[in-house]
Amino acid sequence: MKNCSWEKIEAFRSMSEFNRFVVWIERQLEKGECIEIIDDVDSTMPLQSRKLRCLSCDQIWLLSFPDPGYSKGSWGPL
């Protein structure tokens, strides 16, 4: 294992920054650089976060979705 190249994001500056980040994460998944950890959740509830495991360092990271008026969303290791 090596150190993770991912960097923590305390808060997304805008929805467009968050959306660009999601596209980047989807590319990481497609390239096989990480895997998504699916929790057993109620499928009728809106998705509020995603957990991903970086395969280069085996660390689990949490992507918290923005909630306008309450939270700007974040990205960081658990």
mmCIF file of the N, C-alpha and C atoms, coordinates in Angstrom:
data_MODEL
# 
_entry.id   MODEL 
# 
loop_
_atom_site.group_PDB 
_atom_site.id 
_atom_site.type_symbol 
_atom_site.label_atom_id 
_atom_site.label_alt_id 
_atom_site.label_comp_id 
_atom_site.label_asym_id 
_atom_site.label_entity_id 
_atom_site.label_seq_id 
_atom_site.pdbx_PDB_ins_code 
_atom_site.Cartn_x 
_atom_site.Cartn_y 
_atom_site.Cartn_z 
_atom_site.occupancy 
_atom_site.B_iso_or_equiv 
_atom_site.pdbx_formal_charge 
_atom_site.auth_seq_id 
_atom_site.auth_comp_id 
_atom_site.auth_asym_id 
_atom_site.auth_atom_id 
_atom_site.pdbx_PDB_model_num 
ATOM 1   N N  . MET A 1 1  ? 0.834   -1.188 0.000   1.00 0.00 ? 1  MET A N  1 
ATOM 2   C CA . MET A 1 1  ? 0.000   0.000  0.000   1.00 0.00 ? 1  MET A CA 1 
ATOM 3   C C  . MET A 1 1  ? 0.874   1.245  0.000   1.00 0.00 ? 1  MET A C  1 
ATOM 4   N N  . LYS A 1 2  ? 0.345   2.303  -0.590  1.00 0.00 ? 2  LYS A N  1 
ATOM 5   C CA . LYS A 1 2  ? 1.054   3.566  -0.606  1.00 0.00 ? 2  LYS A CA 1 
ATOM 6   C C  . LYS A 1 2  ? 0.136   4.658  -0.085  1.00 0.00 ? 2  LYS A C  1 
ATOM 7   N N  . ASN A 1 3  ? 0.677   5.832  0.062   1.00 0.00 ? 3  ASN A N  1 
ATOM 8   C CA . ASN A 1 3  ? -0.136  6.954  0.517   1.00 0.00 ? 3  ASN A CA 1 
ATOM 9   C C  . ASN A 1 3  ? -1.174  7.318  -0.531  1.00 0.00 ? 3  ASN A C  1 
ATOM 10  N N  . CYS A 1 4  ? -2.308  7.726  -0.076  1.00 0.00 ? 4  CYS A N  1 
ATOM 11  C CA . CYS A 1 4  ? -3.399  8.096  -0.964  1.00 0.00 ? 4  CYS A CA 1 
ATOM 12  C C  . CYS A 1 4  ? -3.117  9.459  -1.590  1.00 0.00 ? 4  CYS A C  1 
ATOM 13  N N  . SER A 1 5  ? -3.438  9.594  -2.878  1.00 0.00 ? 5  SER A N  1 
ATOM 14  C CA . SER A 1 5  ? -3.249  10.872 -3.563  1.00 0.00 ? 5  SER A CA 1 
ATOM 15  C C  . SER A 1 5  ? -4.496  11.754 -3.465  1.00 0.00 ? 5  SER A C  1 
ATOM 16  N N  . TRP A 1 6  ? -5.566  11.219 -2.889  1.00 0.00 ? 6  TRP A N  1 
ATOM 17  C CA . TRP A 1 6  ? -6.782  12.008 -2.733  1.00 0.00 ? 6  TRP A CA 1 
ATOM 18  C C  . TRP A 1 6  ? -6.563  13.073 -1.667  1.00 0.00 ? 6  TRP A C  1 
ATOM 19  N N  . GLU A 1 7  ? -7.230  14.206 -1.834  1.00 0.00 ? 7  GLU A N  1 
ATOM 20  C CA . GLU A 1 7  ? -7.105  15.300 -0.887  1.00 0.00 ? 7  GLU A CA 1 
ATOM 21  C C  . GLU A 1 7  ? -8.465  15.642 -0.294  1.00 0.00 ? 7  GLU A C  1 
ATOM 22  N N  . LYS A 1 8  ? -8.437  15.937 0.990   1.00 0.00 ? 8  LYS A N  1 
ATOM 23  C CA . LYS A 1 8  ? -9.652  16.277 1.727   1.00 0.00 ? 8  LYS A CA 1 
ATOM 24  C C  . LYS A 1 8  ? -10.231 17.593 1.215   1.00 0.00 ? 8  LYS A C  1 
ATOM 25  N N  . ILE A 1 9  ? -11.559 17.664 1.136   1.00 0.00 ? 9  ILE A N  1 
ATOM 26  C CA . ILE A 1 9  ? -12.277 18.895 0.803   1.00 0.00 ? 9  ILE A CA 1 
ATOM 27  C C  . ILE A 1 9  ? -13.205 19.185 1.981   1.00 0.00 ? 9  ILE A C  1 
ATOM 28  N N  . GLU A 1 10 ? -12.914 20.269 2.686   1.00 0.00 ? 10 GLU A N  1 
ATOM 29  C CA . GLU A 1 10 ? -13.721 20.635 3.866   1.00 0.00 ? 10 GLU A CA 1 
ATOM 30  C C  . GLU A 1 10 ? -15.143 21.024 3.477   1.00 0.00 ? 10 GLU A C  1 
ATOM 31  N N  . ALA A 1 11 ? -15.267 21.770 2.376   1.00 0.00 ? 11 ALA A N  1 
ATOM 32  C CA . ALA A 1 11 ? -16.588 22.208 1.900   1.00 0.00 ? 11 ALA A CA 1 
ATOM 33  C C  . ALA A 1 11 ? -16.466 22.574 0.422   1.00 0.00 ? 11 ALA A C  1 
ATOM 34  N N  . PHE A 1 12 ? -17.436 22.135 -0.368  1.00 0.00 ? 12 PHE A N  1 
ATOM 35  C CA . PHE A 1 12 ? -17.470 22.513 -1.776  1.00 0.00 ? 12 PHE A CA 1 
ATOM 36  C C  . PHE A 1 12 ? -17.888 23.972 -1.877  1.00 0.00 ? 12 PHE A C  1 
ATOM 37  N N  . ARG A 1 13 ? -17.262 24.724 -2.785  1.00 0.00 ? 13 ARG A N  1 
ATOM 38  C CA . ARG A 1 13 ? -17.541 26.152 -2.931  1.00 0.00 ? 13 ARG A CA 1 
ATOM 39  C C  . ARG A 1 13 ? -18.852 26.412 -3.669  1.00 0.00 ? 13 ARG A C  1 
ATOM 40  N N  . SER A 1 14 ? -19.297 25.445 -4.469  1.00 0.00 ? 14 SER A N  1 
ATOM 41  C CA . SER A 1 14 ? -20.527 25.635 -5.247  1.00 0.00 ? 14 SER A CA 1 
ATOM 42  C C  . SER A 1 14 ? -21.049 24.266 -5.686  1.00 0.00 ? 14 SER A C  1 
ATOM 43  N N  . MET A 1 15 ? -22.281 24.265 -6.175  1.00 0.00 ? 15 MET A N  1 
ATOM 44  C CA . MET A 1 15 ? -22.848 23.025 -6.715  1.00 0.00 ? 15 MET A CA 1 
ATOM 45  C C  . MET A 1 15 ? -22.087 22.598 -7.957  1.00 0.00 ? 15 MET A C  1 
ATOM 46  N N  . SER A 1 16 ? -21.614 23.549 -8.766  1.00 0.00 ? 16 SER A N  1 
ATOM 47  C CA . SER A 1 16 ? -20.870 23.166 -9.965  1.00 0.00 ? 16 SER A CA 1 
ATOM 48  C C  . SER A 1 16 ? -19.541 22.500 -9.589  1.00 0.00 ? 16 SER A C  1 
ATOM 49  N N  . GLU A 1 17 ? -18.890 22.968 -8.526  1.00 0.00 ? 17 GLU A N  1 
ATOM 50  C CA . GLU A 1 17 ? -17.668 22.303 -8.075  1.00 0.00 ? 17 GLU A CA 1 
ATOM 51  C C  . GLU A 1 17 ? -17.993 20.873 -7.614  1.00 0.00 ? 17 GLU A C  1 
ATOM 52  N N  . PHE A 1 18 ? -19.072 20.721 -6.857  1.00 0.00 ? 18 PHE A N  1 
ATOM 53  C CA . PHE A 1 18 ? -19.493 19.393 -6.405  1.00 0.00 ? 18 PHE A CA 1 
ATOM 54  C C  . PHE A 1 18 ? -19.786 18.493 -7.602  1.00 0.00 ? 18 PHE A C  1 
ATOM 55  N N  . ASN A 1 19 ? -20.510 18.997 -8.589  1.00 0.00 ? 19 ASN A N  1 
ATOM 56  C CA . ASN A 1 19 ? -20.847 18.192 -9.766  1.00 0.00 ? 19 ASN A CA 1 
ATOM 57  C C  . ASN A 1 19 ? -19.604 17.777 -10.547 1.00 0.00 ? 19 ASN A C  1 
ATOM 58  N N  . ARG A 1 20 ? -18.626 18.673 -10.672 1.00 0.00 ? 20 ARG A N  1 
ATOM 59  C CA . ARG A 1 20 ? -17.354 18.317 -11.336 1.00 0.00 ? 20 ARG A CA 1 
ATOM 60  C C  . ARG A 1 20 ? -16.624 17.244 -10.544 1.00 0.00 ? 20 ARG A C  1 
ATOM 61  N N  . PHE A 1 21 ? -16.684 17.333 -9.226  1.00 0.00 ? 21 PHE A N  1 
ATOM 62  C CA . PHE A 1 21 ? -16.037 16.334 -8.383  1.00 0.00 ? 21 PHE A CA 1 
ATOM 63  C C  . PHE A 1 21 ? -16.691 14.963 -8.565  1.00 0.00 ? 21 PHE A C  1 
ATOM 64  N N  . VAL A 1 22 ? -18.007 14.928 -8.646  1.00 0.00 ? 22 VAL A N  1 
ATOM 65  C CA . VAL A 1 22 ? -18.720 13.664 -8.855  1.00 0.00 ? 22 VAL A CA 1 
ATOM 66  C C  . VAL A 1 22 ? -18.302 13.034 -10.181 1.00 0.00 ? 22 VAL A C  1 
ATOM 67  N N  . VAL A 1 23 ? -18.154 13.836 -11.228 1.00 0.00 ? 23 VAL A N  1 
ATOM 68  C CA . VAL A 1 23 ? -17.679 13.318 -12.520 1.00 0.00 ? 23 VAL A CA 1 
ATOM 69  C C  . VAL A 1 23 ? -16.279 12.720 -12.350 1.00 0.00 ? 23 VAL A C  1 
ATOM 70  N N  . TRP A 1 24 ? -15.408 13.406 -11.607 1.00 0.00 ? 24 TRP A N  1 
ATOM 71  C CA . TRP A 1 24 ? -14.051 12.909 -11.357 1.00 0.00 ? 24 TRP A CA 1 
ATOM 72  C C  . TRP A 1 24 ? -14.092 11.565 -10.611 1.00 0.00 ? 24 TRP A C  1 
ATOM 73  N N  . ILE A 1 25 ? -14.946 11.473 -9.585  1.00 0.00 ? 25 ILE A N  1 
ATOM 74  C CA . ILE A 1 25 ? -15.074 10.218 -8.820  1.00 0.00 ? 25 ILE A CA 1 
ATOM 75  C C  . ILE A 1 25 ? -15.581 9.096  -9.719  1.00 0.00 ? 25 ILE A C  1 
ATOM 76  N N  . GLU A 1 26 ? -16.556 9.391  -10.563 1.00 0.00 ? 26 GLU A N  1 
ATOM 77  C CA . GLU A 1 26 ? -17.073 8.368  -11.479 1.00 0.00 ? 26 GLU A CA 1 
ATOM 78  C C  . GLU A 1 26 ? -15.961 7.859  -12.398 1.00 0.00 ? 26 GLU A C  1 
ATOM 79  N N  . ARG A 1 27 ? -15.084 8.733  -12.839 1.00 0.00 ? 27 ARG A N  1 
ATOM 80  C CA . ARG A 1 27 ? -13.938 8.306  -13.666 1.00 0.00 ? 27 ARG A CA 1 
ATOM 81  C C  . ARG A 1 27 ? -12.978 7.430  -12.867 1.00 0.00 ? 27 ARG A C  1 
ATOM 82  N N  . GLN A 1 28 ? -12.776 7.764  -11.590 1.00 0.00 ? 28 GLN A N  1 
ATOM 83  C CA . GLN A 1 28 ? -11.928 6.935  -10.733 1.00 0.00 ? 28 GLN A CA 1 
ATOM 84  C C  . GLN A 1 28 ? -12.513 5.523  -10.613 1.00 0.00 ? 28 GLN A C  1 
ATOM 85  N N  . LEU A 1 29 ? -13.832 5.448  -10.475 1.00 0.00 ? 29 LEU A N  1 
ATOM 86  C CA . LEU A 1 29 ? -14.509 4.147  -10.397 1.00 0.00 ? 29 LEU A CA 1 
ATOM 87  C C  . LEU A 1 29 ? -14.351 3.375  -11.702 1.00 0.00 ? 29 LEU A C  1 
ATOM 88  N N  . GLU A 1 30 ? -14.548 4.048  -12.827 1.00 0.00 ? 30 GLU A N  1 
ATOM 89  C CA . GLU A 1 30 ? -14.429 3.402  -14.146 1.00 0.00 ? 30 GLU A CA 1 
ATOM 90  C C  . GLU A 1 30 ? -13.023 2.863  -14.386 1.00 0.00 ? 30 GLU A C  1 
ATOM 91  N N  . LYS A 1 31 ? -12.001 3.596  -13.928 1.00 0.00 ? 31 LYS A N  1 
ATOM 92  C CA . LYS A 1 31 ? -10.615 3.180  -14.123 1.00 0.00 ? 31 LYS A CA 1 
ATOM 93  C C  . LYS A 1 31 ? -10.189 2.099  -13.129 1.00 0.00 ? 31 LYS A C  1 
ATOM 94  N N  . GLY A 1 32 ? -11.063 1.771  -12.159 1.00 0.00 ? 32 GLY A N  1 
ATOM 95  C CA . GLY A 1 32 ? -10.736 0.740  -11.183 1.00 0.00 ? 32 GLY A CA 1 
ATOM 96  C C  . GLY A 1 32 ? -9.781  1.208  -10.094 1.00 0.00 ? 32 GLY A C  1 
ATOM 97  N N  . GLU A 1 33 ? -9.721  2.512  -9.870  1.00 0.00 ? 33 GLU A N  1 
ATOM 98  C CA . GLU A 1 33 ? -8.840  3.042  -8.840  1.00 0.00 ? 33 GLU A CA 1 
ATOM 99  C C  . GLU A 1 33 ? -9.498  3.065  -7.467  1.00 0.00 ? 33 GLU A C  1 
ATOM 100 N N  . CYS A 1 34 ? -10.816 2.848  -7.438  1.00 0.00 ? 34 CYS A N  1 
ATOM 101 C CA . CYS A 1 34 ? -11.543 2.783  -6.181  1.00 0.00 ? 34 CYS A CA 1 
ATOM 102 C C  . CYS A 1 34 ? -12.786 1.932  -6.380  1.00 0.00 ? 34 CYS A C  1 
ATOM 103 N N  . ILE A 1 35 ? -13.391 1.569  -5.276  1.00 0.00 ? 35 ILE A N  1 
ATOM 104 C CA . ILE A 1 35 ? -14.661 0.854  -5.324  1.00 0.00 ? 35 ILE A CA 1 
ATOM 105 C C  . ILE A 1 35 ? -15.640 1.567  -4.396  1.00 0.00 ? 35 ILE A C  1 
ATOM 106 N N  . GLU A 1 36 ? -16.910 1.498  -4.745  1.00 0.00 ? 36 GLU A N  1 
ATOM 107 C CA . GLU A 1 36 ? -17.926 2.107  -3.905  1.00 0.00 ? 36 GLU A CA 1 
ATOM 108 C C  . GLU A 1 36 ? -18.416 1.082  -2.891  1.00 0.00 ? 36 GLU A C  1 
ATOM 109 N N  . ILE A 1 37 ? -18.597 1.539  -1.673  1.00 0.00 ? 37 ILE A N  1 
ATOM 110 C CA . ILE A 1 37 ? -19.125 0.695  -0.601  1.00 0.00 ? 37 ILE A CA 1 
ATOM 111 C C  . ILE A 1 37 ? -20.605 1.023  -0.482  1.00 0.00 ? 37 ILE A C  1 
ATOM 112 N N  . ILE A 1 38 ? -21.433 0.053  -0.782  1.00 0.00 ? 38 ILE A N  1 
ATOM 113 C CA . ILE A 1 38 ? -22.880 0.251  -0.762  1.00 0.00 ? 38 ILE A CA 1 
ATOM 114 C C  . ILE A 1 38 ? -23.422 -0.208 0.583   1.00 0.00 ? 38 ILE A C  1 
ATOM 115 N N  . ASP A 1 39 ? -23.999 0.733  1.319   1.00 0.00 ? 39 ASP A N  1 
ATOM 116 C CA . ASP A 1 39 ? -24.654 0.398  2.578   1.00 0.00 ? 39 ASP A CA 1 
ATOM 117 C C  . ASP A 1 39 ? -26.069 -0.067 2.281   1.00 0.00 ? 39 ASP A C  1 
ATOM 118 N N  . ASP A 1 40 ? -26.599 -0.882 3.143   1.00 0.00 ? 40 ASP A N  1 
ATOM 119 C CA . ASP A 1 40 ? -27.977 -1.333 3.004   1.00 0.00 ? 40 ASP A CA 1 
ATOM 120 C C  . ASP A 1 40 ? -28.886 -0.186 3.459   1.00 0.00 ? 40 ASP A C  1 
ATOM 121 N N  . VAL A 1 41 ? -29.347 0.614  2.488   1.00 0.00 ? 41 VAL A N  1 
ATOM 122 C CA . VAL A 1 41 ? -30.158 1.789  2.807   1.00 0.00 ? 41 VAL A CA 1 
ATOM 123 C C  . VAL A 1 41 ? -31.534 1.660  2.178   1.00 0.00 ? 41 VAL A C  1 
ATOM 124 N N  . ASP A 1 42 ? -32.433 2.453  2.664   1.00 0.00 ? 42 ASP A N  1 
ATOM 125 C CA . ASP A 1 42 ? -33.790 2.508  2.133   1.00 0.00 ? 42 ASP A CA 1 
ATOM 126 C C  . ASP A 1 42 ? -33.732 3.198  0.763   1.00 0.00 ? 42 ASP A C  1 
ATOM 127 N N  . SER A 1 43 ? -34.069 2.485  -0.291  1.00 0.00 ? 43 SER A N  1 
ATOM 128 C CA . SER A 1 43 ? -33.968 3.025  -1.645  1.00 0.00 ? 43 SER A CA 1 
ATOM 129 C C  . SER A 1 43 ? -34.992 4.124  -1.919  1.00 0.00 ? 43 SER A C  1 
ATOM 130 N N  . THR A 1 44 ? -35.941 4.342  -1.019  1.00 0.00 ? 44 THR A N  1 
ATOM 131 C CA . THR A 1 44 ? -36.911 5.414  -1.222  1.00 0.00 ? 44 THR A CA 1 
ATOM 132 C C  . THR A 1 44 ? -36.379 6.742  -0.703  1.00 0.00 ? 44 THR A C  1 
ATOM 133 N N  . MET A 1 45 ? -35.292 6.712  0.057   1.00 0.00 ? 45 MET A N  1 
ATOM 134 C CA . MET A 1 45 ? -34.698 7.935  0.604   1.00 0.00 ? 45 MET A CA 1 
ATOM 135 C C  . MET A 1 45 ? -33.684 8.493  -0.393  1.00 0.00 ? 45 MET A C  1 
ATOM 136 N N  . PRO A 1 46 ? -33.594 9.817  -0.492  1.00 0.00 ? 46 PRO A N  1 
ATOM 137 C CA . PRO A 1 46 ? -32.598 10.399 -1.395  1.00 0.00 ? 46 PRO A CA 1 
ATOM 138 C C  . PRO A 1 46 ? -31.176 10.124 -0.893  1.00 0.00 ? 46 PRO A C  1 
ATOM 139 N N  . LEU A 1 47 ? -30.269 9.932  -1.830  1.00 0.00 ? 47 LEU A N  1 
ATOM 140 C CA . LEU A 1 47 ? -28.877 9.671  -1.500  1.00 0.00 ? 47 LEU A CA 1 
ATOM 141 C C  . LEU A 1 47 ? -28.254 10.929 -0.905  1.00 0.00 ? 47 LEU A C  1 
ATOM 142 N N  . GLN A 1 48 ? -27.602 10.803 0.256   1.00 0.00 ? 48 GLN A N  1 
ATOM 143 C CA . GLN A 1 48 ? -26.997 11.956 0.917   1.00 0.00 ? 48 GLN A CA 1 
ATOM 144 C C  . GLN A 1 48 ? -25.482 11.841 1.035   1.00 0.00 ? 48 GLN A C  1 
ATOM 145 N N  . SER A 1 49 ? -24.958 10.641 0.792   1.00 0.00 ? 49 SER A N  1 
ATOM 146 C CA . SER A 1 49 ? -23.510 10.448 0.873   1.00 0.00 ? 49 SER A CA 1 
ATOM 147 C C  . SER A 1 49 ? -23.128 9.171  0.126   1.00 0.00 ? 49 SER A C  1 
ATOM 148 N N  . ARG A 1 50 ? -21.830 9.072  -0.164  1.00 0.00 ? 50 ARG A N  1 
ATOM 149 C CA . ARG A 1 50 ? -21.274 7.865  -0.795  1.00 0.00 ? 50 ARG A CA 1 
ATOM 150 C C  . ARG A 1 50 ? -19.963 7.539  -0.101  1.00 0.00 ? 50 ARG A C  1 
ATOM 151 N N  . LYS A 1 51 ? -19.711 6.250  0.085   1.00 0.00 ? 51 LYS A N  1 
ATOM 152 C CA . LYS A 1 51 ? -18.440 5.796  0.646   1.00 0.00 ? 51 LYS A CA 1 
ATOM 153 C C  . LYS A 1 51 ? -17.649 5.112  -0.455  1.00 0.00 ? 51 LYS A C  1 
ATOM 154 N N  . LEU A 1 52 ? -16.361 5.453  -0.538  1.00 0.00 ? 52 LEU A N  1 
ATOM 155 C CA . LEU A 1 52 ? -15.494 4.851  -1.543  1.00 0.00 ? 52 LEU A CA 1 
ATOM 156 C C  . LEU A 1 52 ? -14.196 4.391  -0.890  1.00 0.00 ? 52 LEU A C  1 
ATOM 157 N N  . ARG A 1 53 ? -13.701 3.258  -1.354  1.00 0.00 ? 53 ARG A N  1 
ATOM 158 C CA . ARG A 1 53 ? -12.423 2.745  -0.868  1.00 0.00 ? 53 ARG A CA 1 
ATOM 159 C C  . ARG A 1 53 ? -11.376 2.973  -1.943  1.00 0.00 ? 53 ARG A C  1 
ATOM 160 N N  . CYS A 1 54 ? -10.313 3.709  -1.589  1.00 0.00 ? 54 CYS A N  1 
ATOM 161 C CA . CYS A 1 54 ? -9.186  3.921  -2.484  1.00 0.00 ? 54 CYS A CA 1 
ATOM 162 C C  . CYS A 1 54 ? -8.385  2.624  -2.526  1.00 0.00 ? 54 CYS A C  1 
ATOM 163 N N  . LEU A 1 55 ? -8.183  2.070  -3.700  1.00 0.00 ? 55 LEU A N  1 
ATOM 164 C CA . LEU A 1 55 ? -7.491  0.787  -3.805  1.00 0.00 ? 55 LEU A CA 1 
ATOM 165 C C  . LEU A 1 55 ? -5.977  0.918  -3.690  1.00 0.00 ? 55 LEU A C  1 
ATOM 166 N N  . SER A 1 56 ? -5.441  2.144  -3.808  1.00 0.00 ? 56 SER A N  1 
ATOM 167 C CA . SER A 1 56 ? -3.991  2.298  -3.661  1.00 0.00 ? 56 SER A CA 1 
ATOM 168 C C  . SER A 1 56 ? -3.569  2.349  -2.198  1.00 0.00 ? 56 SER A C  1 
ATOM 169 N N  . CYS A 1 57 ? -4.459  2.803  -1.316  1.00 0.00 ? 57 CYS A N  1 
ATOM 170 C CA . CYS A 1 57 ? -4.092  2.901  0.107   1.00 0.00 ? 57 CYS A CA 1 
ATOM 171 C C  . CYS A 1 57 ? -5.059  2.147  1.018   1.00 0.00 ? 57 CYS A C  1 
ATOM 172 N N  . ASP A 1 58 ? -6.163  1.639  0.471   1.00 0.00 ? 58 ASP A N  1 
ATOM 173 C CA . ASP A 1 58 ? -7.173  0.876  1.201   1.00 0.00 ? 58 ASP A CA 1 
ATOM 174 C C  . ASP A 1 58 ? -7.947  1.711  2.226   1.00 0.00 ? 58 ASP A C  1 
ATOM 175 N N  . GLN A 1 59 ? -7.901  3.029  2.085   1.00 0.00 ? 59 GLN A N  1 
ATOM 176 C CA . GLN A 1 59 ? -8.605  3.909  3.011   1.00 0.00 ? 59 GLN A CA 1 
ATOM 177 C C  . GLN A 1 59 ? -10.017 4.175  2.493   1.00 0.00 ? 59 GLN A C  1 
ATOM 178 N N  . ILE A 1 60 ? -10.975 4.300  3.405   1.00 0.00 ? 60 ILE A N  1 
ATOM 179 C CA . ILE A 1 60 ? -12.362 4.597  3.055   1.00 0.00 ? 60 ILE A CA 1 
ATOM 180 C C  . ILE A 1 60 ? -12.588 6.095  3.190   1.00 0.00 ? 60 ILE A C  1 
ATOM 181 N N  . TRP A 1 61 ? -13.203 6.670  2.144   1.00 0.00 ? 61 TRP A N  1 
ATOM 182 C CA . TRP A 1 61 ? -13.496 8.096  2.098   1.00 0.00 ? 61 TRP A CA 1 
ATOM 183 C C  . TRP A 1 61 ? -15.002 8.302  1.995   1.00 0.00 ? 61 TRP A C  1 
ATOM 184 N N  . LEU A 1 62 ? -15.483 9.419  2.543   1.00 0.00 ? 62 LEU A N  1 
ATOM 185 C CA . LEU A 1 62 ? -16.906 9.738  2.529   1.00 0.00 ? 62 LEU A CA 1 
ATOM 186 C C  . LEU A 1 62 ? -17.147 11.007 1.726   1.00 0.00 ? 62 LEU A C  1 
ATOM 187 N N  . LEU A 1 63 ? -18.045 10.911 0.760   1.00 0.00 ? 63 LEU A N  1 
ATOM 188 C CA . LEU A 1 63 ? -18.502 12.068 -0.003  1.00 0.00 ? 63 LEU A CA 1 
ATOM 189 C C  . LEU A 1 63 ? -19.872 12.443 0.547   1.00 0.00 ? 63 LEU A C  1 
ATOM 190 N N  . SER A 1 64 ? -19.951 13.588 1.223   1.00 0.00 ? 64 SER A N  1 
ATOM 191 C CA . SER A 1 64 ? -21.223 14.090 1.747   1.00 0.00 ? 64 SER A CA 1 
ATOM 192 C C  . SER A 1 64 ? -21.796 15.087 0.759   1.00 0.00 ? 64 SER A C  1 
ATOM 193 N N  . PHE A 1 65 ? -23.026 14.874 0.370   1.00 0.00 ? 65 PHE A N  1 
ATOM 194 C CA . PHE A 1 65 ? -23.667 15.736 -0.621  1.00 0.00 ? 65 PHE A CA 1 
ATOM 195 C C  . PHE A 1 65 ? -24.057 17.077 0.004   1.00 0.00 ? 65 PHE A C  1 
ATOM 196 N N  . PRO A 1 66 ? -23.995 18.150 -0.786  1.00 0.00 ? 66 PRO A N  1 
ATOM 197 C CA . PRO A 1 66 ? -24.461 19.444 -0.291  1.00 0.00 ? 66 PRO A CA 1 
ATOM 198 C C  . PRO A 1 66 ? -25.958 19.404 0.018   1.00 0.00 ? 66 PRO A C  1 
ATOM 199 N N  . ASP A 1 67 ? -26.336 20.150 1.029   1.00 0.00 ? 67 ASP A N  1 
ATOM 200 C CA . ASP A 1 67 ? -27.737 20.332 1.391   1.00 0.00 ? 67 ASP A CA 1 
ATOM 201 C C  . ASP A 1 67 ? -27.943 21.839 1.478   1.00 0.00 ? 67 ASP A C  1 
ATOM 202 N N  . PRO A 1 68 ? -28.380 22.463 0.371   1.00 0.00 ? 68 PRO A N  1 
ATOM 203 C CA . PRO A 1 68 ? -28.457 23.923 0.323   1.00 0.00 ? 68 PRO A CA 1 
ATOM 204 C C  . PRO A 1 68 ? -29.145 24.524 1.557   1.00 0.00 ? 68 PRO A C  1 
ATOM 205 N N  . GLY A 1 69 ? -28.479 25.521 2.113   1.00 0.00 ? 69 GLY A N  1 
ATOM 206 C CA . GLY A 1 69 ? -28.986 26.174 3.312   1.00 0.00 ? 69 GLY A CA 1 
ATOM 207 C C  . GLY A 1 69 ? -28.480 25.550 4.603   1.00 0.00 ? 69 GLY A C  1 
ATOM 208 N N  . TYR A 1 70 ? -27.909 24.334 4.522   1.00 0.00 ? 70 TYR A N  1 
ATOM 209 C CA . TYR A 1 70 ? -27.448 23.644 5.725   1.00 0.00 ? 70 TYR A CA 1 
ATOM 210 C C  . TYR A 1 70 ? -25.981 23.229 5.649   1.00 0.00 ? 70 TYR A C  1 
ATOM 211 N N  . SER A 1 71 ? -25.588 22.646 4.532   1.00 0.00 ? 71 SER A N  1 
ATOM 212 C CA . SER A 1 71 ? -24.233 22.093 4.398   1.00 0.00 ? 71 SER A CA 1 
ATOM 213 C C  . SER A 1 71 ? -23.746 22.258 2.974   1.00 0.00 ? 71 SER A C  1 
ATOM 214 N N  . LYS A 1 72 ? -22.451 22.536 2.814   1.00 0.00 ? 72 LYS A N  1 
ATOM 215 C CA . LYS A 1 72 ? -21.874 22.681 1.477   1.00 0.00 ? 72 LYS A CA 1 
ATOM 216 C C  . LYS A 1 72 ? -21.353 21.359 0.935   1.00 0.00 ? 72 LYS A C  1 
ATOM 217 N N  . GLY A 1 73 ? -21.448 20.295 1.723   1.00 0.00 ? 73 GLY A N  1 
ATOM 218 C CA . GLY A 1 73 ? -20.914 19.005 1.307   1.00 0.00 ? 73 GLY A CA 1 
ATOM 219 C C  . GLY A 1 73 ? -19.426 18.941 1.571   1.00 0.00 ? 73 GLY A C  1 
ATOM 220 N N  . SER A 1 74 ? -18.887 17.732 1.629   1.00 0.00 ? 74 SER A N  1 
ATOM 221 C CA . SER A 1 74 ? -17.463 17.548 1.925   1.00 0.00 ? 74 SER A CA 1 
ATOM 222 C C  . SER A 1 74 ? -16.968 16.212 1.378   1.00 0.00 ? 74 SER A C  1 
ATOM 223 N N  . TRP A 1 75 ? -15.646 16.035 1.441   1.00 0.00 ? 75 TRP A N  1 
ATOM 224 C CA . TRP A 1 75 ? -14.973 14.821 0.986   1.00 0.00 ? 75 TRP A CA 1 
ATOM 225 C C  . TRP A 1 75 ? -13.795 14.594 1.919   1.00 0.00 ? 75 TRP A C  1 
ATOM 226 N N  . GLY A 1 76 ? -13.758 13.431 2.552   1.00 0.00 ? 76 GLY A N  1 
ATOM 227 C CA . GLY A 1 76 ? -12.629 13.173 3.430   1.00 0.00 ? 76 GLY A CA 1 
ATOM 228 C C  . GLY A 1 76 ? -12.589 11.738 3.906   1.00 0.00 ? 76 GLY A C  1 
ATOM 229 N N  . PRO A 1 77 ? -11.448 11.357 4.480   1.00 0.00 ? 77 PRO A N  1 
ATOM 230 C CA . PRO A 1 77 ? -11.299 10.001 4.979   1.00 0.00 ? 77 PRO A CA 1 
ATOM 231 C C  . PRO A 1 77 ? -12.125 9.767  6.238   1.00 0.00 ? 77 PRO A C  1 
ATOM 232 N N  . LEU A 1 78 ? -12.560 8.550  6.412   1.00 0.00 ? 78 LEU A N  1 
ATOM 233 C CA . LEU A 1 78 ? -13.287 8.190  7.639   1.00 0.00 ? 78 LEU A CA 1 
ATOM 234 C C  . LEU A 1 78 ? -12.305 7.755  8.702   1.00 0.00 ? 78 LEU A C  1 
# 
